[in-house]
Amino acid sequence: MKESDWKEHLEQILETIADGAMLINPDGCIAFANASAERISGSKRSDLIGHIFNDPSRQLATPDGKPLKDEACPFLRVMKTGKPVYGIEISGRRPDGTRVIMSFNAAPLRDKNGAITNVVETFNDITDRKQTEKRLNLFFEAVEEAPDGVQITDLKGYIIYSNRAVEKIYGFSPGEYIGKHVAEMNKDPEFAEKVIIPGIKNTGRWDGEVTVKHKDGRVFPIWLTTSVVKNSHNNPVAFVGFIRDITGRKMAEEALRESEERFRRLSEATFEGIVIHEKGKILEANHTLAGMFGYELDELIGKSGLDLLTPESQEIVSGHILYGSEEPYEAVGIKKDGTTFPLEIRGKTSVYENRFVRVGAIRDITERRLTEEALKQSEEKYRTMIEFSNDMIWTLDTEGLFQFFNKRAEDITGYKLEDWRGKTFVPVIVEEDLPKVAAVFQKTLSGKPQQYEVRIKSQNGRIIVLSVNTAPIYLKGKIAGTVSFGRDITEQKKSEEALRDTDLAIRKAYVDVIGTVTGGRLIIATHEEVIASLGEPVTDTCRIILEDIAPARVKLREIIRHQFPGLDIEDIIIAAGEAITNAIKHAGGGEYRVYKTGNAAQILISDYGPGIDFETLPKATLVAGFSTKPSLGLGFTMMLELTDRILLSTRPGNTIIVLEKL
């Protein structure tokens, strides 16, 4: 690429970014200024280009108004040291007399002999930015953690946002209902169009009972209060609804119709423990509850119900009582002999002898816990195989004999399972790779999962390169064999070799510009450089699939909170969620792992998609909201705002992102 073409290409890139950008000649004269530079400085390009960078009319100074020394001037520092500088804060006077505080990054641009030809400066207005971000984050978390559901739709009733409470009420994950019409959530699909939306348009709000559908198919009632959201011009832009599941309340209303005698008869016939208490003091209970805790019934009457719980569970139960919760939850009970056992509790407020009390249904879930644990162990092997069926999957017994491989493995290799079941894997492996594979197999049998690359021979003699993850299979607590997930990276390997012959100068230009524009916080690196930057792993590698977005976010939050106390968790969790979503959107999935280096948290997200080509890379990393596919996310621009540094390695067949947060 010619220097003139390269410079023109660079100016086009700088013209697209939201930050102000200028190119300054070695003599200090401004040679280029983008549209954002005009907006931030308040000056026309004609008043910038061709003028000295520190024109007296701009009154450049420190943020507190003191004269700007040479060592605080980005251009002069770069010219003196030949090195980039980041985050230098400078105040300047706009033509209208107002002052603005800007954060500057600057870096040299060199010719092929290493001489500085220009200095590129980028800057942005940082006034009130931090305070605004804090307020927005606080508002977002308040809405997300609200006990009632909060849902926003467009004026046609299509869902554009729902908080966590809505997920819990309906049983759907965000990806399952965002973009759907609210009518799909209602039992009567015409109710919203015929009643709710017209009511809002006529009066500005609507509230009432609506029968809706849960993900599991059951229908239940909610109380909906919804109104119009208007913009600064008083024009309607959306609807916001507040949702409360009133299933428990409806049940309580029904229970009020029952007589005390009927309650007693039914309570004695149930397998659940039943208790009526007022401010914790037990007024009534059934024999099932007494037997559950090892007491006689008359011993419980008048006793504090909290005395039947562990100290930790007392706080949990008190909280549910305080907020009138009617949803089932778990706690730990204490029997008369001091032994503990798990409980499921569901309570509701009712009227008893003309006073408000709490009625609780308590179930001993010891057997259920044991059953769930047994089921989890028995399904461990098959769940892994089914969920990642896009890869080659095979299992070996402890002797290295094939027990299973999936259709994907048959398609790639040409082998048939019926011909290989019970046979050794040795003939399939290229001879030079056999020692490595044998060592991996033995390590896996010792309980250590392995990652490696191996060459295998297909039925027609073609050599295939696989990237493999291998883990032990446990049955009844003992290792019974191994399960492996292999991906064909033959073409990827060929592409990697071809990439080494590409124009390194162009690649370096992209890398330098992106590093400069982001203040050194977005680093484009090789695969090996990214791996070398990682600290100690604090988790195993976890696979990413569509159905696991929400569980992955919960798991990451728990890991970061435990491993990095005091760290602002939500920023890096939101950024990781964006990266995981991109991995699913562009590659159908991938994997993630958490590392620790010093006090910094590192989250590595990788996929095996097509990668980001270098023609698209500047837009993909620097332009807010840019995507090669339809997306509601903000991409790299958002991740840069939420993290301290991002390392990116991308190539055909593999993209790796490392998010760092101090």
Disulfide bonds with the S-S distance in Angstrom:
none
